[in-house]
Amino acid sequence: MKFHHTEVDIAENSLKSMEWDNTCFQITRQVFKDDALGVHDRILIGNSLNDKRCTVDQQDSYQLLRRLMAVLSKKKPQEYLHEILTPETWKLLPDYMNKINTACSNRTFFTTLDGRIGLGPSNLEIGDTVCMFCNTFSPFIIRSRVSGHSELIGEAYVHGLMYGEIFDEKDEENLETILLT
């Protein structure tokens, strides 16, 4: 069976994407205040470009993407997009969009009790725990079971905990053993 996109599909999907991103951005803004834009544009891509840690500002690409979604959803006229569109920003947009698609596909935007924000497995539940395993660069989500063991739910991106950053904050006294099922 073939599926054909129509203008209505594109407008509807863009509108849904904008609504999802607006909700996520409001959460990011509550936590990071003035730094929200610079944090949010990196969360959406898991702070990674071309399989490497993102070290350059992604705000221009993010702003262009937001405007593109507004035009495609018919919330704004095409001129709204052209106000910030340059050949350079247009060239960067496909890589940024592909990375968002990869990082957010089947993922859930979440916050932790201590105010961290990230992207986790789609089956993430309230009460799950973010943990770092020694010698890893990414946090993982685990779920406690009645047996006393924990179930590994999946890998996550948590802003500020990637690339072993957590081990700079915690000392070895705070490490604990977790039994996985």
N, C-alpha and C positions, 0 to 999 in steps of 0.2 A: 504494500500500500504506500502511496506517495502522499506527502503532506506538503501543501503549498501555502507559503506565508502570504497574507494579504495585508493591505495597508491597515486594516482594522486590527489584525493580529499584532503588527509592529507597534501601533499606537497603544493598544491595550497592554502589551508586554512592557513597553517603556513606562507606562503609567504605574504598573505594578512594581517595577524596579525602582522607580522614583519614590514610591510610597515606602517600600522596604528600606531604602537607603535613608530616607528622611527619619524614619523611626530609629534606625541604628545611629545616625548622626546625632540625634537628640540625646541619646544615651552617652555617646562619646563626649558631647559638649558638657553634660552634667559632671562627668568625671574629670575631663582635661581642660575645661574652661577655655582660656585664650589659645591654648595649644591644640584644640580639638581638630581643626582642619588638617594640620600637619600630621597628627596621629591617625585620624580616620582614613586619609588617603593611603596610608601604609597598611593599616589593618586589612583593608579590602583586598590587598594583593599579598597578604601574609608577609609583608616587608621583604619581598623577594622579587627580583627581576632577573630573567635569564639564568635561573637557578643559582643566583648569588644574592647575598644580603644587599638590600637596597640602600644605597648611600647617597642618593640624590633626591631632591625635593620632587614630589609627585603632584603638587597642588595644581599646577597648570593643566596636567592631563586630567585630573579629577574634575576640575571646574569645567573643562571642555566636555567631558563625559556628561556631567549634570546638565549642561546646556543642550547637548545633543538629545538626551532623553526628554527634556522639556519640549523641544521642537518636534521630535518624533511622536510624542504623546499628544501633540496639538495643543499643549498648554501655552506655548509661546510661538510667535512667528519666526520664520527662518532668520530674520535679521538679528534675533537674540543670539543665535549661534555665531553669526559672522562678526559680532562685536569683538570677540576674543580669538577668532580663528586666524591662525597664521600658518604658513607652510610647515614651519618647524613643529608647532603643537599638533597639527594634523598628522604629521609623520610619526609622532610618538604615541598617538592615541590607540592604534591597533594593538601594540604590544601591551599597553596598560589594560585595555579591555580584555585581551586574551588572558592576562594574568588574573584579573578579577574573576573571570569565568572559571579558571582553574582553581583558584583559592576558595571561591564561594560555592562552587558546585557541590551539592549535597552536604552543605555545612550549615551550622547554626551560629548566629551572632550571639554572644553571651557576655554576662558580667559576673564577676565573683563577689563574694561578700566583702573582700577587702578593696574593691573598686578597680580591679583589673578588667580589661576588655579583650575579647578574642573571638576566634572562629573555631568551632569544634565540630565533632561528628553530628550528623543530623539526628541521631537518636539520643543526644544528650538530654539529661533530665535534671530538674531541680534536685539538689542534694549530691550530685556527682562531685568529685574532687579533682582538682588540677594537681598533678604531681610531676616532678622532674626525676628521671632516673639518672643515676651517676653516669657520666661520660656520654650524655646525649645533648643535642642542641635544641630539641623541641620538647615542650611539655606534653603530657598525656592526660587523658581523662580516665579516671577509674570510678567504679561504682562499688560501694560496700555491699556485701551479701550477709545474710543471716548467719552463714557458716563461720563468719569471722574473716573470710578471705575477701579479696577484691577482684572484680572483673575488669579487664582492660577494655575500655570502650573505643578508644582510638587516639590518634595524634591530634594536637591542637596548635593553633597559633595564639599566643597570649602576649599582648604588647608589654614589653619590659621583662619578659622571662625567656626570651629566645637566645640562642647562641651561648648558653651557659651563664647568662647574666645573673640568674638567681643565686648561683654559687658565690658570686661576689658579695651578695647581701647576707647570706646565712652562713653560719659556721657549722662545723661537723656535728656539734652537740645536738643540733635540731634535725638531723637526719634520722629517718626511721625505716624499719624493714616492713615491706608490704608483701603479703602472700597473694599471688594471683591465681585465679582458677581458670 
